[in-house]
């Protein structure tokens, strides 16, 4: 017997390191104040790298140019029993170059502030992570995992109107 149609939510995330610290956002969620890398849902018509650049700008007011894919990750946001629904996220995590800061640019709704944290500070704050993938992406970045951007092929049909 077939169950309900299942499709993961596609998200993109930026892992940005500078001087041994990582750029995170502190955001208000239904579970309270949480930490995350700049991240969000992929929008129609954009590649994962483009979505990552857009989300980083919207959440941090920093321009960001992805230069490598760290990895592709899947996780449930919380155990199924807690929510009564099956929400699975597929995250494309990128590293790259942090660009200009747009002073005065409003941040996305729910974003309280940006914060730079060391890997040890991030490891010590797991209870405050919005995504169970946050720390894995940081660890993979530190381990030097890098894949070329063209590993993700975006067919032209993605860019055309439905």
N, C-alpha and C positions, 0 to 999 in steps of 0.2 A: 504494500500500500504506500503510495507516494504521499509525502508530507507537504507542507507549504513550500512554495518556491523560496529558495535560498540564494542570496547574492551578497557578497561581502561589500561593505562600505569602503571605497577607495580613498585613502588619505595620503598626504605628502608631508614630509617633515624635513627640517633643516638642522643639521648638526654642525654648529659653528663654534670653533675653538679659536681663542686668541689669548696668548700669554698664559696657557695652562688653565684657562677658564672657559666655560661653555655658556653661550647665550641661551637663557631660558625665559619663558614667560610665566608669570603667576596669574592665574585666572580663576574667576568665580564660577563654580560649577554647582550642580544639584547636590554634590557631595562636599561642598565647601571650597575653600581656597586650595588650589592644586597647582603643581608645577608641570611644565611640559616644554619640549623643544617647540620652536615656532612650527605650527602644524595646522592642517585643516583638510577639508574635503576637496577632492579634485573637481573642478568645474567643467561643464560641457565645453568641448572644442579646444581644450588645452592639453598639452603633454604633461606628464608628471613633473618634469623639470620646470616647466613654465608655471605650473600650479604651486610648486614649492617657492619659487621666486615671489609670486604674488602673495601667498600666505605670509611669508616672512616680512614683506613690506607692510601688509595689513596689521600684523600682530606686533611688530617691533619698530616700525617706521624706518627700518634700515633696508636699503637695496641689497639684494643678494643674487649672486650668479652661481648656480650649481656647476661644479666642475667634474664631479664623480658621483656615481651611485654607490652608497655604502652597502645597501642590501634591500631585500623585499621581505617583509615580516607579516605574520598573521597572528591575531589574538582576539579573544573575546574581551569586551570591555569589563565585564564582571561575570562571575559564575551565573549560569542560566537560572538557577533556583532563586537567586536574589532579585532578578528583574522580571521573570516570567516571560521573557522574550529572548530570542537568539540573535544578538547583534555581534557580528564578527567584522573586524577591521583588517584590511590589507594595506599596509603602510610601505610606501617607497621613501626611503631615507637617503638624503643627499648631503654631501659636504661641498664646500665651495668658497667663494670669495665674498667677504662682507664689504659692501660698498657704502655710499654716502648715506648719512642720516638726515631724514627730513624733520628738522626742528618744528615742533608745533603740530605735526600730523596726528590726528586722533587715532587711537588704537582700536582694534575690533571690540565690539561689545563683549563685556566680560573680562577683558584683559585689564588687570589692575596695574601691572608694571612689568618691565623687563628686569632681569637679574643675571649677573655673571656668577657662576658657581664652579668650583673645582670638581673634578671627578669624585674625590673623596666626600665632598659635601653632598653631591648628588646621590652617592651610594648610601649615605647616612640619612637621606630623606625619602626613602622608598615609600613610606606610608603616605607621603604627600604627592606622589606621582599620579598624574591624570591617566597616563597610559602604562600598562604593564610592559610596553616596548621601549619606553624612554631609556632605561638603563642599558638594555641590550644594544640599542643603537649607539650609545656613548662608548660602550665597551668594544663594539666592532670598529668604531672610528679609531679608538686608541690602539687597536690591534692592527691598524693599517689596511683594513678591508676597503678596497676601491675598485670599482668596475666602470668601464667607459659608459658615458651617457647614451651612446647608440646601442647599448644592450637592450634598451626599451625602444622598440620600433613603434612609431605612431603613424598609422596609415592615414592617407589624405582624407579618407571618409570620415575621420573623427572631426576634421575641421569644417566639413560641409554641413549646411543646415539640414535638419531631418525632413 
